[in-house]
Amino acid sequence: MNSTLLGAWGEKLAAKYYRRKGYKCIAVGYCSRFGEIDIILENRDYVVFSEVKLRKNDSFALGREFVDCKKQDKIKKTAMIWLSENECEKQPRFDVVEIYAPEGIKTKKPEINLIENAF
């Protein structure tokens, strides 16, 4: 399976996880000239810009470690564009969702870790 399809699978898992926690998905794969935000969601208090990191395991590094300062800056700039295009009074928040799936899409119960206010 190619990385694009695997990434889309991870984003669907993350969106489902958020929905179970009461969030509403607003957009998936929102792009600007600066980069992409994997998922944009909202709940009663926040509009959430979420970066999803899918890995087989954390033996090399945690998924969150791949969201470095450069990546954070791109996400923040893209979020500012989204906020300027969409009327939203809610507090923005930046999350990272780590998904560990040793067998890829065949993993029956992937481990999902939500890091709220990751940056």
TAWO-V556024 format. One record per residue. N is the residue number from 1. NEAR is the number of other C-alpha atoms within 12 Angstrom. Layout:
N/NEAR + N/NEAR
//
This chain:
1/12 + 2/10 + 3/14 + 4/12 + 5/14 + 6/25 + 7/27 + 8/23 + 9/28 + 10/34 + 11/33 + 12/25 + 13/33 + 14/39 + 15/35 + 16/20 + 17/26 + 18/32 + 19/19 + 20/13 + 21/16 + 22/16 + 23/24 + 24/24 + 25/29 + 26/24 + 27/24 + 28/26 + 29/28 + 30/27 + 31/22 + 32/20 + 33/15 + 34/20 + 35/23 + 36/28 + 37/38 + 38/37 + 39/43 + 40/39 + 41/38 + 42/29 + 43/24 + 44/16 + 45/16 + 46/24 + 47/32 + 48/42 + 49/45 + 50/45 + 51/47 + 52/43 + 53/39 + 54/41 + 55/33 + 56/25 + 57/21 + 58/20 + 59/10 + 60/11 + 61/16 + 62/23 + 63/29 + 64/33 + 65/24 + 66/21 + 67/29 + 68/17 + 69/14 + 70/15 + 71/22 + 72/28 + 73/19 + 74/24 + 75/39 + 76/30 + 77/23 + 78/29 + 79/38 + 80/27 + 81/21 + 82/30 + 83/23 + 84/12 + 85/12 + 86/15 + 87/11 + 88/21 + 89/14 + 90/16 + 91/18 + 92/28 + 93/28 + 94/37 + 95/34 + 96/38 + 97/39 + 98/36 + 99/38 + 100/33 + 101/27 + 102/18 + 103/18 + 104/25 + 105/26 + 106/14 + 107/20 + 108/12 + 109/14 + 110/24 + 111/26 + 112/30 + 113/27 + 114/27 + 115/27 + 116/21 + 117/20 + 118/26 + 119/24
//
